[in-house]
Amino acid sequence: MIIKDLLNFIYAIAAVATAVGVFLAWWQIKLGKKQAETQFEDELAREYRNIAKRLPVKALLGEDLDAEEYDKALADFYHYIDLSNEQVFLRQNKRISSETWENWCDGIKSNLTRIAFKRGWDEIKSKATGSFEGLRRLEETGFKDDPYKWRKIYFKKKEWVKGIKGSP
């Protein structure tokens, strides 16, 4: 009887130890994923800072640029627009956290309302038709939508349309 009780006790301890091990493995995977996400977001922030360094300080302060300054900065405005559109795409695919997205979205909105940025964005939009659709849509919503939710709406509508058409 004592041996049977001892064996049951050992089995119970082993089961608890296994559960603790599984929990710790899950926790480690979760921490690793969060660390990778943070490193990825940091790399994009670094890319933004590199672009911002090349832009005229006047543009970053919300001032207009003369024709020569503007022409010189247009390529960097384009790179900023491209990065911003990529950030929208990444959020749409939940590659960045909601907290980071809120911060970036505020920054995108702030920059695109600055005179020189707006001028560059307006020119780029008019010449690059069919490009930067995510950023265009974000602007149309007044920078209020979370692009991650667009994906859910799209898939819901797709299912709804499939159901109406009677396709499998």
DSSP file (Angstrom, degrees, kcal/mol; ACC not computed):
  #  RESIDUE AA STRUCTURE BP1 BP2  ACC     N-H-->O    O-->H-N    N-H-->O    O-->H-N    TCO  KAPPA ALPHA  PHI   PSI    X-CA   Y-CA   Z-CA
    1    1 A M     >        0   0    0      0, 0.0     4,-2.4     0, 0.0     5,-0.2   0.000 360.0 360.0 360.0 -41.9    0.0    0.0    0.0
    2    2 A I  H  >  +     0   0    0      1,-0.2     4,-2.5     2,-0.2     5,-0.2   0.903 360.0  49.5 -65.0 -40.8    2.8    2.4    0.9
    3    3 A I  H  > S+     0   0    0      2,-0.2     4,-2.8     1,-0.2    -1,-0.2   0.901 110.3  50.9 -65.4 -40.5    4.6    1.7   -2.4
    4    4 A K  H  > S+     0   0    0      2,-0.2     4,-2.4     1,-0.2    -2,-0.2   0.923 112.1  46.6 -63.5 -44.0    1.3    2.3   -4.4
    5    5 A D  H  X S+     0   0    0     -4,-2.4     4,-2.2     2,-0.2    -2,-0.2   0.893 112.5  50.6 -63.9 -39.9    0.8    5.6   -2.6
    6    6 A L  H  X S+     0   0    0     -4,-2.5     4,-2.5     2,-0.2    -2,-0.2   0.918 110.5  48.9 -64.7 -43.5    4.4    6.6   -3.2
    7    7 A L  H  X S+     0   0    0     -4,-2.8     4,-2.6     2,-0.2    -2,-0.2   0.914 111.1  49.8 -63.1 -42.6    4.1    5.7   -6.9
    8    8 A N  H  X S+     0   0    0     -4,-2.4     4,-2.3     2,-0.2    -1,-0.2   0.894 111.0  50.3 -61.6 -39.8    0.9    7.7   -7.2
    9    9 A F  H  X S+     0   0    0     -4,-2.2     4,-2.4     2,-0.2    -2,-0.2   0.916 110.9  48.6 -64.4 -43.3    2.6   10.6   -5.5
   10   10 A I  H  X S+     0   0    0     -4,-2.5     4,-2.6     2,-0.2    -2,-0.2   0.912 111.2  50.2 -63.7 -43.0    5.6   10.4   -7.9
   11   11 A Y  H  X S+     0   0    0     -4,-2.6     4,-2.4     2,-0.2    -1,-0.2   0.897 110.5  50.1 -61.5 -40.4    3.2   10.3  -10.9
   12   12 A A  H  X S+     0   0    0     -4,-2.3     4,-2.3     2,-0.2    -2,-0.2   0.922 111.6  47.7 -64.5 -43.7    1.4   13.3   -9.6
   13   13 A I  H  X S+     0   0    0     -4,-2.4     4,-2.9     1,-0.2    -2,-0.2   0.913 111.9  50.6 -62.4 -42.8    4.7   15.2   -9.2
   14   14 A A  H  X S+     0   0    0     -4,-2.6     4,-2.5     2,-0.2    -2,-0.2   0.893 109.8  50.1 -63.2 -40.4    5.7   14.1  -12.7
   15   15 A A  H  X S+     0   0    0     -4,-2.4     4,-2.4     2,-0.2    -1,-0.2   0.917 112.6  46.4 -64.5 -43.0    2.4   15.4  -14.2
   16   16 A V  H  X S+     0   0    0     -4,-2.3     4,-2.7     2,-0.2    -2,-0.2   0.922 112.4  50.7 -64.3 -43.8    2.8   18.7  -12.4
   17   17 A A  H  X S+     0   0    0     -4,-2.9     4,-2.5     1,-0.2    -2,-0.2   0.893 110.5  49.9 -61.9 -39.7    6.4   19.0  -13.6
   18   18 A T  H  X S+     0   0    0     -4,-2.5     4,-2.6     2,-0.2    -1,-0.2   0.928 111.1  48.6 -63.5 -45.3    5.4   18.2  -17.1
   19   19 A A  H  X S+     0   0    0     -4,-2.4     4,-2.5     1,-0.2    -2,-0.2   0.910 112.0  48.7 -61.6 -42.6    2.7   20.9  -17.0
   20   20 A V  H  X S+     0   0    0     -4,-2.7     4,-2.7     2,-0.2    -1,-0.2   0.916 111.2  51.0 -63.4 -42.3    5.1   23.4  -15.6
   21   21 A G  H  X S+     0   0    0     -4,-2.5     4,-2.3     2,-0.2    -2,-0.2   0.909 110.4  48.1 -61.3 -43.4    7.6   22.5  -18.4
   22   22 A V  H  X S+     0   0    0     -4,-2.6     4,-2.5     2,-0.2    -1,-0.2   0.920 112.4  49.5 -63.6 -43.6    5.0   22.9  -21.1
   23   23 A F  H  X S+     0   0    0     -4,-2.5     4,-2.7     1,-0.2    -2,-0.2   0.930 111.2  48.7 -61.0 -45.7    4.0   26.3  -19.6
   24   24 A L  H  X S+     0   0    0     -4,-2.7     4,-2.4     2,-0.2    -1,-0.2   0.882 111.1  50.2 -63.8 -38.2    7.6   27.5  -19.4
   25   25 A A  H  X S+     0   0    0     -4,-2.3     4,-2.3     2,-0.2    -1,-0.2   0.928 111.8  48.1 -64.4 -44.5    8.2   26.4  -23.1
   26   26 A W  H  X S+     0   0    0     -4,-2.5     4,-2.4     1,-0.2    -2,-0.2   0.921 111.9  49.8 -59.8 -44.7    5.1   28.3  -24.1
   27   27 A W  H  X S+     0   0    0     -4,-2.7     4,-2.6     1,-0.2    -2,-0.2   0.898 109.9  50.8 -62.5 -41.6    6.2   31.3  -22.2
   28   28 A Q  H  X S+     0   0    0     -4,-2.4     4,-2.4     2,-0.2    -1,-0.2   0.905 110.6  48.8 -64.4 -42.0    9.7   31.2  -23.8
   29   29 A I  H  X S+     0   0    0     -4,-2.3     4,-2.3     2,-0.2    -2,-0.2   0.919 111.4  50.2 -62.9 -43.7    8.2   31.0  -27.3
   30   30 A K  H  X S+     0   0    0     -4,-2.4     4,-2.2     1,-0.2    -2,-0.2   0.917 111.6  47.5 -61.4 -44.4    5.9   33.9  -26.5
   31   31 A L  H  X S+     0   0    0     -4,-2.6     4,-2.4     1,-0.2    -1,-0.2   0.893 111.3  51.5 -63.9 -40.1    8.8   36.0  -25.2
   32   32 A G  H  X S+     0   0    0     -4,-2.4     4,-2.3     2,-0.2    -2,-0.2   0.894 109.8  49.4 -63.3 -40.6   10.9   35.1  -28.3
   33   33 A K  H  X S+     0   0    0     -4,-2.3     4,-2.4     2,-0.2    -2,-0.2   0.918 111.7  48.4 -64.9 -43.6    8.1   36.2  -30.6
   34   34 A K  H  X S+     0   0    0     -4,-2.2     4,-2.4     1,-0.2    -2,-0.2   0.897 111.4  50.4 -64.1 -40.5    7.7   39.5  -28.8
   35   35 A Q  H  X S+     0   0    0     -4,-2.4     4,-2.4     2,-0.2    -1,-0.2   0.911 110.9  48.5 -64.6 -42.2   11.4   40.1  -28.9
   36   36 A A  H  X S+     0   0    0     -4,-2.3     4,-2.3     2,-0.2    -2,-0.2   0.906 111.7  50.1 -64.1 -41.1   11.5   39.4  -32.7
   37   37 A E  H  X S+     0   0    0     -4,-2.4     4,-2.6     2,-0.2    -2,-0.2   0.911 110.9  49.3 -62.7 -42.9    8.5   41.7  -33.2
   38   38 A T  H  X S+     0   0    0     -4,-2.4     4,-2.6     2,-0.2    -2,-0.2   0.909 111.0  49.3 -63.9 -42.9   10.2   44.5  -31.2
   39   39 A Q  H  X S+     0   0    0     -4,-2.4     4,-1.9     2,-0.2    -1,-0.2   0.903 111.6  49.7 -63.1 -40.8   13.5   44.1  -33.2
   40   40 A F  H  X S+     0   0    0     -4,-2.3     4,-1.7     2,-0.2    -2,-0.2   0.926 112.5  46.7 -62.8 -46.4   11.5   44.2  -36.5
   41   41 A E  H  X S+     0   0    0     -4,-2.6     4,-2.1     1,-0.2    -2,-0.2   0.886 110.3  53.7 -63.8 -39.3    9.7   47.4  -35.4
   42   42 A D  H  X S+     0   0    0     -4,-2.6     4,-2.3     1,-0.2    -1,-0.2   0.876 105.3  54.2 -62.7 -37.7   13.0   48.9  -34.2
   43   43 A E  H  X S+     0   0    0     -4,-1.9     4,-2.0     2,-0.2    -1,-0.2   0.899 109.0  47.7 -64.5 -40.3   14.5   48.3  -37.7
   44   44 A L  H  X S+     0   0    0     -4,-1.7     4,-2.2     2,-0.2    -2,-0.2   0.880 110.3  52.1 -67.9 -37.1   11.6   50.1  -39.3
   45   45 A A  H  X S+     0   0    0     -4,-2.1     4,-2.3     2,-0.2    -2,-0.2   0.888 108.8  51.3 -64.1 -38.2   12.0   53.0  -36.9
   46   46 A R  H  X S+     0   0    0     -4,-2.3     4,-2.2     2,-0.2    -2,-0.2   0.893 107.7  52.4 -64.2 -40.2   15.7   53.1  -37.7
   47   47 A E  H  X S+     0   0    0     -4,-2.0     4,-1.9     2,-0.2    -2,-0.2   0.906 108.6  50.9 -62.8 -41.1   14.8   53.3  -41.4
   48   48 A Y  H  X S+     0   0    0     -4,-2.2     4,-3.0     1,-0.2    -2,-0.2   0.938 109.1  50.5 -60.0 -46.9   12.4   56.2  -40.7
   49   49 A R  H  X S+     0   0    0     -4,-2.3     4,-2.0     1,-0.2    -1,-0.2   0.878 108.0  53.4 -61.4 -37.5   15.2   58.1  -38.8
   50   50 A N  H  X S+     0   0    0     -4,-2.2     4,-0.7     2,-0.2    -1,-0.2   0.899 112.5  43.9 -64.2 -40.0   17.6   57.5  -41.8
   51   51 A I  H >X S+     0   0    0     -4,-1.9     3,-1.0     1,-0.2     4,-0.9   0.929 111.6  53.5 -68.3 -44.7   15.0   59.0  -44.2
   52   52 A A  H >< S+     0   0    0     -4,-3.0     3,-0.6     1,-0.3    -2,-0.2   0.837 101.7  60.2 -60.5 -33.8   14.3   61.9  -41.8
   53   53 A K  H 3< S+     0   0    0     -4,-2.0    -1,-0.3     1,-0.2    -2,-0.2   0.818 105.2  48.8 -62.9 -30.0   18.0   62.7  -41.6
   54   54 A R  H << S+     0   0    0     -3,-1.0    -1,-0.2    -4,-0.7    -2,-0.2   0.663  94.5  90.6 -86.2 -15.9   18.0   63.4  -45.3
   55   55 A L  S << S-     0   0    0     -4,-0.9     2,-0.1    -3,-0.6     5,-0.0  -0.515  91.1 -96.7 -80.5 148.1   15.0   65.6  -45.3
   56   56 A P    >>  -     0   0    0      0, 0.0     4,-1.6     0, 0.0     3,-0.7  -0.381  25.9-130.2 -61.6 138.3   15.3   69.4  -44.8
   57   57 A V  H 3> S+     0   0    0      1,-0.3     4,-1.9     2,-0.2     6,-0.2   0.864 107.9  63.5 -57.1 -36.6   14.8   70.5  -41.2
   58   58 A K  H 34>S+     0   0    0      1,-0.2     5,-2.9     2,-0.2     4,-0.3   0.897 102.2  49.3 -55.4 -40.9   12.4   73.1  -42.5
   59   59 A A  H X45S+     0   0    0     -3,-0.7     3,-1.2     1,-0.2    58,-0.3   0.908 109.9  50.4 -65.9 -41.4   10.1   70.3  -43.8
   60   60 A L  H 3<5S+     0   0    0     -4,-1.6    -1,-0.2     1,-0.3    -2,-0.2   0.775 108.4  53.6 -67.8 -25.8   10.2   68.5  -40.5
   61   61 A L  T 3<5S-     0   0    0     -4,-1.9    -1,-0.3    -5,-0.2    -2,-0.2   0.446 122.7-104.9 -88.0  -0.7    9.3   71.7  -38.7
   62   62 A G  T < 5S+     0   0    0     -3,-1.2    53,-0.6     1,-0.3    -3,-0.2   0.589  76.2 134.6  91.5  10.5    6.3   72.2  -40.9
   63   63 A E      < -     0   0    0     -5,-2.9    53,-0.6    -6,-0.2    -1,-0.3  -0.565  56.7-109.2 -91.4 158.6    7.7   75.0  -43.1
   64   64 A D        -     0   0    0     -2,-0.2     2,-0.3    51,-0.1    -1,-0.1  -0.432  28.2-133.3 -80.4 159.9    7.4   75.2  -46.9
   65   65 A L        -     0   0    0     -2,-0.1     2,-0.0    -6,-0.0    -1,-0.0  -0.850  16.7-116.4-111.7 148.9   10.4   74.6  -49.1
   66   66 A D     >  -     0   0    0     -2,-0.3     4,-2.9     1,-0.1     5,-0.2  -0.301  43.3 -93.2 -74.5 173.1   11.4   76.7  -52.0
   67   67 A A  H  > S+     0   0    0      1,-0.2     4,-2.6     2,-0.2     5,-0.2   0.878 125.3  47.4 -58.4 -42.7   11.4   75.1  -55.5
   68   68 A E  H  > S+     0   0    0      2,-0.2     4,-2.0     1,-0.2    -1,-0.2   0.926 114.0  46.3 -67.3 -44.4   15.1   74.0  -55.4
   69   69 A E  H  > S+     0   0    0      2,-0.2     4,-1.8     1,-0.2    -2,-0.2   0.911 113.9  49.9 -62.7 -42.2   14.8   72.6  -51.8
   70   70 A Y  H  X S+     0   0    0     -4,-2.9     4,-1.4     2,-0.2    -2,-0.2   0.937 109.9  49.0 -63.5 -48.1   11.6   70.8  -52.7
   71   71 A D  H  < S+     0   0    0     -4,-2.6     4,-0.4     1,-0.2     3,-0.2   0.885 112.2  49.7 -59.4 -39.0   13.0   69.2  -55.9
   72   72 A K  H  < S+     0   0    0     -4,-2.0     4,-0.3     1,-0.2     3,-0.3   0.836 115.9  42.5 -67.4 -33.4   16.1   68.1  -54.0
   73   73 A A  H  X S+     0   0    0     -4,-1.8     4,-2.3     1,-0.2     3,-0.5   0.578  87.0  92.2 -91.2 -11.0   13.9   66.5  -51.2
   74   74 A L  H  X S+     0   0    0     -4,-1.4     4,-2.5     1,-0.3    -1,-0.2   0.872  84.2  52.9 -57.4 -40.5   11.3   64.9  -53.5
   75   75 A A  H  > S+     0   0    0     -4,-0.4     4,-2.1    -3,-0.3    -1,-0.3   0.898 111.0  47.5 -61.9 -38.7   13.1   61.5  -53.7
   76   76 A D  H  > S+     0   0    0     -3,-0.5     4,-2.2    -4,-0.3    -1,-0.2   0.855 109.1  53.1 -72.5 -33.6   13.3   61.4  -49.9
   77   77 A F  H  X S+     0   0    0     -4,-2.3     4,-2.7     2,-0.2    -2,-0.2   0.918 108.6  51.9 -61.7 -41.4    9.6   62.3  -49.6
   78   78 A Y  H  X S+     0   0    0     -4,-2.5     4,-2.7    -5,-0.2    -2,-0.2   0.926 108.9  48.9 -60.0 -45.3    9.0   59.4  -51.9
   79   79 A H  H  X S+     0   0    0     -4,-2.1     4,-2.4     1,-0.2    -1,-0.2   0.881 111.4  50.4 -63.4 -37.0   11.0   57.0  -49.7
   80   80 A Y  H  X S+     0   0    0     -4,-2.2     4,-2.7     2,-0.2    -2,-0.2   0.930 111.2  48.0 -65.2 -44.4    9.1   58.3  -46.7
   81   81 A I  H  X S+     0   0    0     -4,-2.7     4,-2.5     2,-0.2    -2,-0.2   0.914 111.8  50.4 -61.3 -43.4    5.7   57.7  -48.4
   82   82 A D  H  X S+     0   0    0     -4,-2.7     4,-2.2     2,-0.2    -1,-0.2   0.917 111.6  47.5 -62.4 -44.3    6.9   54.2  -49.5
   83   83 A L  H  X S+     0   0    0     -4,-2.4     4,-2.3     2,-0.2    -2,-0.2   0.915 111.6  50.8 -62.7 -43.4    7.9   53.4  -45.9
   84   84 A S  H  X S+     0   0    0     -4,-2.7     4,-1.9     1,-0.2    -2,-0.2   0.903 110.2  49.3 -62.0 -41.5    4.6   54.7  -44.5
   85   85 A N  H  X S+     0   0    0     -4,-2.5     4,-2.3     1,-0.2    -1,-0.2   0.889 109.7  52.0 -64.9 -38.7    2.7   52.6  -47.0
   86   86 A E  H  X S+     0   0    0     -4,-2.2     4,-2.9     2,-0.2    -2,-0.2   0.896 106.8  53.6 -62.9 -39.7    4.8   49.5  -46.0
   87   87 A Q  H  X S+     0   0    0     -4,-2.3     4,-2.2     2,-0.2    -2,-0.2   0.896 107.9  50.2 -62.3 -40.0    3.9   50.2  -42.3
   88   88 A V  H  X S+     0   0    0     -4,-1.9     4,-2.5     2,-0.2    -2,-0.2   0.941 111.9  48.4 -61.3 -46.6    0.2   50.2  -43.3
   89   89 A F  H  X S+     0   0    0     -4,-2.3     4,-1.5     1,-0.2    -2,-0.2   0.912 110.5  50.8 -59.8 -44.0    0.7   46.9  -45.1
   90   90 A L  H  <>S+     0   0    0     -4,-2.9     5,-3.3     1,-0.2     6,-0.5   0.890 111.8  46.8 -64.2 -39.3    2.5   45.4  -42.1
   91   91 A R  H ><5S+     0   0    0     -4,-2.2     3,-2.0     3,-0.2    -1,-0.2   0.898 107.2  57.7 -68.2 -38.6   -0.2   46.5  -39.7
   92   92 A Q  H 3<5S+     0   0    0     -4,-2.5    -1,-0.2     1,-0.3    -2,-0.2   0.847 111.8  42.1 -58.7 -32.9   -2.8   45.1  -42.1
   93   93 A N  T 3<5S-     0   0    0     -4,-1.5    -1,-0.3    -5,-0.2    -2,-0.2   0.179 116.6-116.5-100.3  16.3   -1.1   41.7  -41.8
   94   94 A K  T < 5S+     0   0    0     -3,-2.0    -3,-0.2     1,-0.1    -2,-0.1   0.820  73.3 134.7  53.2  39.6   -0.5   42.1  -38.0
   95   95 A R      < +     0   0    0     -5,-3.3     2,-0.3    -6,-0.1    -4,-0.2   0.571  67.6  47.1 -88.9 -11.1    3.2   42.1  -38.3
   96   96 A I  S    S-     0   0    0     -6,-0.5   -58,-0.1    -9,-0.1    -2,-0.1  -0.944  94.3-103.3-128.6 153.7    3.4   45.1  -35.9
   97   97 A S     >  -     0   0    0     -2,-0.3     4,-2.4     1,-0.1     5,-0.1  -0.236  25.6-117.6 -73.1 160.3    1.7   45.6  -32.6
   98   98 A S  H  > S+     0   0    0      2,-0.2     4,-2.4     1,-0.2     5,-0.2   0.862 115.3  54.7 -66.0 -35.2   -1.4   47.8  -32.1
   99   99 A E  H  > S+     0   0    0      2,-0.2     4,-1.7     1,-0.2    -1,-0.2   0.936 111.0  44.1 -64.1 -45.9    0.6   50.0  -29.7
  100  100 A T  H  > S+     0   0    0      1,-0.2     4,-2.9     2,-0.2     5,-0.2   0.904 111.7  54.6 -64.4 -41.1    3.3   50.6  -32.3
  101  101 A W  H  X S+     0   0    0     -4,-2.4     4,-3.4     1,-0.2     5,-0.3   0.925 105.4  51.8 -60.2 -45.1    0.7   51.1  -35.0
  102  102 A E  H  X S+     0   0    0     -4,-2.4     4,-2.0     1,-0.2    -1,-0.2   0.914 112.6  46.4 -58.0 -42.8   -1.0   53.9  -33.0
  103  103 A N  H  X S+     0   0    0     -4,-1.7     4,-1.9     2,-0.2    -2,-0.2   0.944 115.7  44.2 -64.2 -49.2    2.3   55.6  -32.5
  104  104 A W  H  X S+     0   0    0     -4,-2.9     4,-2.9     1,-0.2     5,-0.2   0.907 111.3  53.8 -64.5 -41.9    3.3   55.3  -36.2
  105  105 A C  H  X S+     0   0    0     -4,-3.4     4,-2.7     1,-0.2     5,-0.2   0.915 107.9  50.3 -60.7 -43.3   -0.1   56.3  -37.4
  106  106 A D  H  X S+     0   0    0     -4,-2.0     4,-2.5    -5,-0.3    -1,-0.2   0.907 112.3  48.4 -59.9 -41.0    0.0   59.5  -35.4
  107  107 A G  H  X S+     0   0    0     -4,-1.9     4,-2.8     2,-0.2    -2,-0.2   0.905 111.1  49.0 -66.6 -42.0    3.4   60.2  -36.8
  108  108 A I  H  X S+     0   0    0     -4,-2.9     4,-2.8     2,-0.2    -2,-0.2   0.940 113.2  47.4 -62.2 -47.2    2.3   59.6  -40.4
  109  109 A K  H  X S+     0   0    0     -4,-2.7     4,-0.8    -5,-0.2    -2,-0.2   0.929 113.0  49.0 -59.5 -46.3   -0.7   61.8  -39.9
  110  110 A S  H >< S+     0   0    0     -4,-2.5     3,-0.7    -5,-0.2     4,-0.5   0.929 114.0  45.3 -60.7 -46.8    1.4   64.5  -38.4
  111  111 A N  H >< S+     0   0    0     -4,-2.8     3,-1.6     1,-0.2     7,-0.3   0.921 109.2  54.1 -65.3 -43.4    4.0   64.4  -41.1
  112  112 A L  H 3< S+     0   0    0     -4,-2.8    -1,-0.2     1,-0.3    -2,-0.2   0.622 104.8  55.9 -71.5  -9.7    1.5   64.4  -44.0
  113  113 A T  T << S+     0   0    0     -4,-0.8    -1,-0.3    -3,-0.7     2,-0.2   0.542  84.2 102.1 -94.5  -8.0   -0.2   67.5  -42.6
  114  114 A R  S <> S-     0   0    0     -3,-1.6     4,-3.3    -4,-0.5     5,-0.3  -0.543  84.3-117.7 -73.7 142.8    3.1   69.4  -42.7
  115  115 A I  H  > S+     0   0    0    -53,-0.6     4,-2.4     1,-0.2     5,-0.2   0.884 109.2  40.1 -51.6 -54.7    3.3   71.8  -45.7
  116  116 A A  H  > S+     0   0    0    -53,-0.6     4,-2.4     2,-0.2    -1,-0.2   0.894 117.4  48.9 -67.9 -39.6    6.2   70.3  -47.6
  117  117 A F  H  > S+     0   0    0    -58,-0.3     4,-3.3    -6,-0.3     5,-0.2   0.932 111.9  49.4 -63.2 -45.0    5.2   66.6  -46.8
  118  118 A K  H  X S+     0   0    0     -4,-3.3     4,-3.0    -7,-0.3     5,-0.2   0.918 110.5  50.5 -60.6 -43.3    1.7   67.3  -48.0
  119  119 A R  H  X S+     0   0    0     -4,-2.4     4,-2.1    -5,-0.3    -1,-0.2   0.929 113.9  44.9 -60.1 -45.6    3.0   68.9  -51.2
  120  120 A G  H  X S+     0   0    0     -4,-2.4     4,-2.8     2,-0.2    -2,-0.2   0.921 113.9  48.9 -64.1 -44.6    5.2   65.9  -51.8
  121  121 A W  H  X S+     0   0    0     -4,-3.3     4,-2.9     1,-0.2     5,-0.2   0.908 110.5  51.2 -62.8 -43.1    2.4   63.4  -51.0
  122  122 A D  H  X S+     0   0    0     -4,-3.0     4,-2.0    -5,-0.2    -1,-0.2   0.914 113.2  45.2 -61.6 -42.6    0.0   65.2  -53.3
  123  123 A E  H  X S+     0   0    0     -4,-2.1     4,-1.7    -5,-0.2     5,-0.2   0.936 114.3  47.8 -66.4 -45.5    2.5   65.1  -56.1
  124  124 A I  H  X S+     0   0    0     -4,-2.8     4,-2.7     1,-0.2    -2,-0.2   0.912 111.0  51.8 -62.9 -42.5    3.4   61.5  -55.6
  125  125 A K  H  < S+     0   0    0     -4,-2.9    -1,-0.2     1,-0.2    -2,-0.2   0.917 110.4  48.6 -59.2 -43.3   -0.3   60.5  -55.3
  126  126 A S  H  < S+     0   0    0     -4,-2.0     3,-0.3    -5,-0.2    -1,-0.2   0.816 120.1  36.4 -70.0 -29.2   -1.1   62.2  -58.6
  127  127 A K  H  < S+     0   0    0     -4,-1.7     2,-0.5     1,-0.2    -2,-0.2   0.737 113.2  55.5 -95.2 -24.9    1.8   60.6  -60.5
  128  128 A A  S >< S+     0   0    0     -4,-2.7     3,-2.0    -5,-0.2    -1,-0.2  -0.430  73.5 176.5-107.4  57.0    1.8   57.2  -58.9
  129  129 A T  T 3   +     0   0    0     -2,-0.5     3,-0.1    -3,-0.3    -3,-0.1  -0.367  69.9  24.2 -63.2 139.4   -1.7   56.1  -59.6
  130  130 A G  T 3  S+     0   0    0      1,-0.3     3,-0.3    -5,-0.1     2,-0.3   0.372 106.8  99.7  86.0  -5.0   -2.4   52.6  -58.4
  131  131 A S  S <  S+     0   0    0     -3,-2.0    -1,-0.3     1,-0.2     5,-0.1  -0.739  71.2  26.1-109.7 161.3    0.4   52.8  -55.9
  132  132 A F     >  +     0   0    0     -2,-0.3     4,-2.4    -3,-0.1     5,-0.2   0.849  66.7 158.9  60.1  39.1    0.3   53.4  -52.1
  133  133 A E  H  >  +     0   0    0     -3,-0.3     4,-2.5     1,-0.2     5,-0.2   0.865  69.0  53.4 -62.7 -37.5   -3.2   52.1  -51.8
  134  134 A G  H  > S+     0   0    0      2,-0.2     4,-2.4     1,-0.2    -1,-0.2   0.935 111.5  44.3 -63.6 -45.9   -2.9   51.4  -48.1
  135  135 A L  H  > S+     0   0    0      2,-0.2     4,-2.3     1,-0.2    -2,-0.2   0.881 112.5  52.8 -67.1 -38.2   -1.7   54.9  -47.3
  136  136 A R  H  X S+     0   0    0     -4,-2.4     4,-2.4     2,-0.2    -2,-0.2   0.935 111.1  46.8 -60.1 -46.2   -4.4   56.4  -49.5
  137  137 A R  H  X S+     0   0    0     -4,-2.5     4,-1.5     2,-0.2    -2,-0.2   0.910 110.4  52.3 -64.9 -41.4   -7.1   54.4  -47.7
  138  138 A L  H  <>S+     0   0    0     -4,-2.4     5,-2.6     1,-0.2     6,-0.4   0.919 110.6  48.4 -59.4 -43.7   -5.7   55.4  -44.3
  139  139 A E  H ><5S+     0   0    0     -4,-2.3     3,-1.8     1,-0.2    -1,-0.2   0.904 107.1  56.1 -63.6 -41.4   -5.8   59.0  -45.3
  140  140 A E  H 3<5S+     0   0    0     -4,-2.4    -1,-0.2     1,-0.3    -2,-0.2   0.812 105.4  52.3 -61.1 -29.9   -9.4   58.7  -46.6
  141  141 A T  T ><5S-     0   0    0     -4,-1.5     3,-0.6    -3,-0.3    -1,-0.3   0.382 120.2-109.6 -86.8   4.9  -10.4   57.4  -43.2
  142  142 A G  T < 5 -     0   0    0     -3,-1.8    -3,-0.2     1,-0.2    -2,-0.1   0.773  63.7 -70.8  71.8  24.8   -8.9   60.4  -41.5
  143  143 A F  T 3 <S+     0   0    0     -5,-2.6    -1,-0.2    -6,-0.2    -4,-0.1   0.774 113.9 112.8  62.5  28.2   -6.1   58.2  -40.1
  144  144 A K    <   +     0   0    0     -3,-0.6    -2,-0.1    -6,-0.4     2,-0.1   0.723  48.3  87.5-102.0 -26.4   -8.7   56.6  -37.7
  145  145 A D  S    S-     0   0    0     -7,-0.3    -4,-0.1     1,-0.1     3,-0.0  -0.403  71.4-132.0 -77.3 150.8   -8.9   53.0  -39.0
  146  146 A D    >>  -     0   0    0      1,-0.1     3,-2.0    -2,-0.1     4,-0.7  -0.917  15.5-145.3 -95.4 114.9   -6.7   50.2  -37.9
  147  147 A P  H >> S+     0   0    0      0, 0.0     4,-1.1     0, 0.0     3,-0.6   0.754  95.2  69.4 -55.4 -24.5   -5.6   48.5  -41.2
  148  148 A Y  H 3> S+     0   0    0      1,-0.2     4,-1.0     2,-0.2     3,-0.3   0.867  96.3  53.7 -60.9 -33.9   -5.7   45.2  -39.4
  149  149 A K  H <> S+     0   0    0     -3,-2.0     4,-2.2     1,-0.2    -1,-0.2   0.749  95.9  67.0 -73.4 -23.5   -9.4   45.4  -39.3
  150  150 A W  H <X S+     0   0    0     -4,-0.7     4,-2.8    -3,-0.6    -1,-0.2   0.907  98.3  53.3 -60.9 -40.3   -9.6   46.1  -43.1
  151  151 A R  H  X S+     0   0    0     -4,-1.1     4,-2.6    -3,-0.3    -1,-0.2   0.911 107.9  49.2 -62.5 -42.8   -8.4   42.5  -43.6
  152  152 A K  H  X S+     0   0    0     -4,-1.0     4,-2.4     2,-0.2    -1,-0.2   0.916 112.3  48.0 -63.4 -42.9  -11.2   41.1  -41.4
  153  153 A I  H  X S+     0   0    0     -4,-2.2     4,-2.9     2,-0.2     5,-0.2   0.919 110.8  52.2 -63.5 -43.2  -13.8   43.2  -43.3
  154  154 A Y  H  X S+     0   0    0     -4,-2.8     4,-2.6     1,-0.2    -2,-0.2   0.939 111.8  44.9 -58.2 -48.8  -12.4   42.0  -46.6
  155  155 A F  H  X S+     0   0    0     -4,-2.6     4,-2.3     2,-0.2    -1,-0.2   0.881 112.9  51.0 -67.0 -36.6  -12.6   38.4  -45.7
  156  156 A K  H  X S+     0   0    0     -4,-2.4     4,-2.4    -5,-0.2    -1,-0.2   0.935 112.7  46.1 -63.7 -44.5  -16.1   38.7  -44.2
  157  157 A K  H  X S+     0   0    0     -4,-2.9     4,-3.0     2,-0.2     5,-0.2   0.894 110.4  54.1 -63.8 -39.3  -17.3   40.4  -47.4
  158  158 A K  H  X S+     0   0    0     -4,-2.6     4,-2.6    -5,-0.2    -1,-0.2   0.924 110.9  45.2 -61.5 -44.8  -15.6   37.8  -49.5
  159  159 A E  H  X S+     0   0    0     -4,-2.3     4,-2.5     2,-0.2    -1,-0.2   0.902 112.8  51.4 -64.1 -40.3  -17.4   35.0  -47.7
  160  160 A W  H  X S+     0   0    0     -4,-2.4     4,-1.9     2,-0.2    -2,-0.2   0.927 112.1  45.7 -63.0 -44.9  -20.6   37.0  -47.9
  161  161 A V  H  X S+     0   0    0     -4,-3.0     4,-2.5     2,-0.2     6,-0.2   0.908 111.4  52.4 -65.5 -41.8  -20.2   37.4  -51.7
  162  162 A K  H  X>S+     0   0    0     -4,-2.6     5,-1.6    -5,-0.2     4,-1.0   0.915 109.0  51.2 -59.9 -41.3  -19.3   33.7  -52.1
  163  163 A G  H  <5S+     0   0    0     -4,-2.5    -1,-0.2     1,-0.2    -2,-0.2   0.883 110.5  48.0 -63.7 -39.0  -22.4   32.8  -50.2
  164  164 A I  H  <5S+     0   0    0     -4,-1.9    -1,-0.2     1,-0.2    -2,-0.2   0.909 111.9  48.3 -68.6 -41.8  -24.6   34.9  -52.4
  165  165 A K  H  <5S-     0   0    0     -4,-2.5    -1,-0.2    -5,-0.1    -2,-0.2   0.662 109.0-127.7 -73.1 -14.3  -23.1   33.6  -55.6
  166  166 A G  T  <5 +     0   0    0     -4,-1.0    -3,-0.2     1,-0.2    -4,-0.1   0.661  56.3 148.6  77.6  15.4  -23.5   30.1  -54.2
  167  167 A S      <       0   0    0     -5,-1.6    -1,-0.2    -6,-0.2    -2,-0.1  -0.469 360.0 360.0 -80.6 158.5  -19.9   29.2  -54.8
  168  168 A P              0   0    0      0, 0.0    -1,-0.1     0, 0.0    -5,-0.1   0.488 360.0 360.0 -66.9 360.0  -18.3   26.7  -52.5
